[in-house]
Amino acid sequence: MTKPAFHAYPTREALAEALSAGVAAVLAGAIATRGSATLAVSGGSTPKLFLEHLARAEIDWAQVEIMLVDERWVPETSDRSNHAMVRRHLMNGPASAAHLLPFYTGHETPDAAIEELELRYCRLTRPFDAVILGMGSDGHTASFFPGADNLDALLRSDGNDAVAAVRAPGANEPRITLTLPLLVDARLLALHIEGEEKRAVYERALSGDDASQMPVRAVLRAPRPQPINVFWAP
């Protein structure tokens, strides 16, 4: 395993500034090289400040395709919608010119939408330019939850599926997620965590190798040419 590069910041504001600057640089480089860029971001409350800083970056956002790492199977009108959160906090100012790709299709279940979503995500240029992950206190990342009904398949490094439906005890509703191979081959792969509790969870994840108990271990241990970057602030 390549040891993660751990970046500690004194404040969450400083972390948001550094992470947004790094992501903006990667996206700008991709646009300069091939004319477009791809970015996958996480939901929840932790990324909000980072997204607000990133929204102000002066890059050619019209050439950027943004997607979620995972999503709760709820419409955008729900206060549980990660898509709605990203739209509120990122799709403002310069970043409003970007294209935000939704997960939710209106199907009754995420399983019923898999074929449509596979076509949508398989057309994207790989590897993604930047993927920003979060982590729960149970050691989940994306929608890779301990106890998920299909966790073994989700964590297969040689899987061919781009997306997967997930049901797990730790999730309040069915979910849809990008799969492990799609995430870990990103040019910039970052894990964004905040607070002493999350740092302790991260340290526990590093000290063991059972991904069924702490699925984030599958990400931390995935072979990569460049190490995963961990961004933390108290």
C-alpha positions in Angstrom: 0.0 0.0 0.0 1.2 3.5 -0.9 1.0 5.6 2.3 -1.6 8.3 1.9 -0.4 11.9 1.9 -1.8 13.5 5.0 -2.4 17.3 4.9 -3.5 18.9 8.2 -4.8 22.4 8.4 -5.4 24.6 11.5 -8.9 25.5 10.5 -11.7 24.3 8.2 -11.5 27.5 6.3 -7.8 26.9 5.5 -8.6 23.4 4.4 -11.4 24.6 2.1 -9.1 27.1 0.5 -6.2 24.6 0.0 -8.4 21.8 -1.3 -10.4 24.1 -3.7 -7.1 25.6 -5.1 -5.7 22.1 -5.7 -8.9 20.9 -7.4 -9.2 24.0 -9.5 -5.6 23.6 -10.7 -6.2 19.9 -11.7 -9.4 20.9 -13.6 -7.7 23.8 -15.4 -4.9 21.5 -16.4 -7.3 18.9 -17.8 -9.1 21.6 -19.8 -5.8 22.9 -21.2 -4.7 19.4 -22.1 -7.9 17.9 -23.7 -10.5 20.6 -23.6 -12.7 19.3 -20.8 -12.6 18.1 -17.2 -14.5 15.8 -14.8 -15.1 16.2 -11.1 -16.9 13.9 -8.6 -17.8 15.3 -5.2 -19.4 14.0 -2.1 -22.6 15.0 -0.3 -23.3 15.6 3.4 -22.4 18.7 5.4 -18.6 18.5 5.4 -18.0 19.6 1.8 -20.1 22.7 1.9 -17.3 25.2 2.7 -15.0 23.6 0.2 -17.7 23.7 -2.5 -18.3 27.4 -1.8 -14.6 28.2 -2.2 -14.3 26.1 -5.4 -17.3 27.9 -6.9 -15.3 31.1 -7.1 -12.3 29.6 -9.0 -11.7 31.4 -12.3 -11.5 28.4 -14.7 -13.4 27.6 -17.8 -16.3 26.0 -16.0 -18.4 25.5 -19.2 -16.0 22.6 -20.0 -16.4 20.9 -16.6 -18.7 18.0 -15.9 -19.6 17.5 -12.2 -21.2 14.5 -10.7 -21.8 13.0 -7.3 -19.8 10.2 -5.8 -23.1 8.8 -4.5 -26.7 9.8 -3.9 -29.6 8.9 -1.7 -32.5 7.7 -3.9 -34.6 10.8 -3.4 -35.7 13.6 -5.7 -33.9 17.0 -5.7 -36.8 18.5 -3.8 -35.9 16.4 -0.7 -33.8 17.9 2.0 -31.9 14.6 1.9 -30.8 15.2 -1.7 -27.0 15.5 -2.2 -27.6 16.8 -5.7 -29.6 19.8 -4.2 -26.8 20.5 -1.7 -24.2 20.6 -4.4 -26.4 22.8 -6.6 -26.8 25.3 -3.7 -23.2 25.4 -2.6 -21.2 24.9 -5.9 -23.3 26.0 -8.8 -22.9 29.7 -8.2 -20.7 32.5 -9.6 -18.2 31.2 -12.1 -19.0 27.5 -11.4 -22.7 28.0 -12.5 -21.5 27.5 -16.1 -20.5 23.8 -15.3 -22.7 20.9 -16.1 -24.1 19.0 -13.0 -24.9 15.4 -13.8 -27.8 14.0 -11.7 -28.1 10.5 -10.3 -31.8 10.5 -9.5 -33.9 9.5 -12.5 -37.4 9.3 -11.1 -37.5 5.5 -11.2 -39.1 3.9 -8.2 -35.9 2.2 -7.1 -32.2 2.8 -8.0 -32.1 -0.8 -9.3 -34.6 0.1 -12.0 -32.4 3.0 -13.2 -29.1 1.0 -13.4 -29.2 0.5 -17.2 -29.9 4.2 -17.9 -27.2 5.3 -15.4 -24.6 2.9 -16.8 -25.0 4.5 -20.2 -24.8 7.9 -18.7 -21.6 7.3 -16.7 -19.8 5.0 -19.1 -19.6 7.7 -21.7 -17.5 9.9 -19.4 -13.8 10.2 -20.0 -11.8 8.1 -17.6 -10.0 8.5 -15.4 -11.9 11.3 -13.7 -9.7 14.3 -13.1 -10.6 14.8 -9.5 -12.7 12.7 -7.0 -13.3 14.1 -3.5 -14.5 11.5 -1.0 -15.9 11.9 2.5 -16.0 9.4 5.3 -18.5 8.5 8.0 -17.8 7.6 11.6 -18.6 4.0 10.7 -15.8 3.9 8.1 -18.0 4.2 5.1 -17.1 6.2 2.0 -19.2 6.8 -1.1 -22.1 4.5 -0.3 -19.8 1.6 0.6 -21.4 0.9 4.0 -20.5 -1.9 6.4 -23.2 -4.5 6.1 -24.3 -3.4 2.6 -26.1 -6.2 0.8 -23.6 -6.1 -2.0 -20.5 -4.8 -0.3 -18.2 -7.5 -1.8 -19.2 -6.5 -5.3 -18.9 -2.8 -4.6 -15.3 -3.2 -3.4 -14.1 -5.4 -6.3 -11.1 -3.7 -7.8 -11.7 -5.5 -11.1 -15.4 -4.8 -11.5 -16.8 -3.5 -14.8 -19.9 -1.7 -13.6 -19.8 2.1 -13.3 -22.7 2.4 -10.8 -24.4 0.2 -8.3 -27.5 0.3 -6.1 -26.9 -0.1 -2.4 -29.0 -1.0 0.6 -27.4 -1.0 4.0 -28.3 -0.8 7.7 -26.4 2.5 8.0 -28.3 4.2 5.1 -31.8 5.6 5.7 -32.9 4.9 2.2 -31.7 3.0 -0.9 -28.7 4.6 -2.5 -26.8 4.7 -5.8 -23.0 5.0 -6.0 -20.1 5.1 -8.3 -18.1 1.9 -8.0 -14.6 1.5 -6.5 -12.6 1.2 -9.8 -14.2 4.4 -11.1 -13.2 6.3 -8.0 -9.7 5.1 -7.2 -8.3 5.7 -10.7 -8.9 9.4 -10.5 -5.9 11.7 -11.3 -6.5 13.5 -8.0 -8.1 11.4 -5.3 -8.8 13.2 -2.0 -10.4 12.1 1.3 -11.8 15.2 3.0 -12.4 14.7 6.8 -12.9 17.1 9.7 -12.8 16.8 13.5 -11.0 14.7 16.0 -13.5 11.8 15.8 -13.0 11.4 12.0 -9.2 11.6 12.4 -9.4 8.7 14.9 -11.6 6.7 12.5 -9.1 7.4 9.7 -6.2 6.2 12.0 -8.1 3.0 12.8 -8.7 2.4 9.1 -5.0 2.7 8.4 -4.2 0.2 11.1 -6.3 -2.7 9.8 -7.2 -4.4 6.5 -10.7 -5.7 6.9 -12.7 -3.6 4.4 -16.0 -5.3 5.4 -15.8 -3.6 8.8 -14.4 -0.3 7.5 -15.0 0.0 3.7 -12.8 3.1 3.4 -9.9 0.7 3.8 -10.5 -0.5 0.2 -9.9 3.1 -1.0 -6.9 3.7 1.2 -5.3 0.5 0.0 -6.1 0.6 -3.7 -3.0 0.6 -5.8 -2.4 3.9 -7.4 0.5 5.7 -9.2 0.0 8.6 -6.9 -1.1 8.4 -3.2 -4.5 9.4 -2.1 -4.4 12.8 -0.5 -6.1 13.2 2.9 -7.2 16.7 3.9 -8.0 17.2 7.6 -8.8 20.0 9.9 -10.0 19.9 13.6 
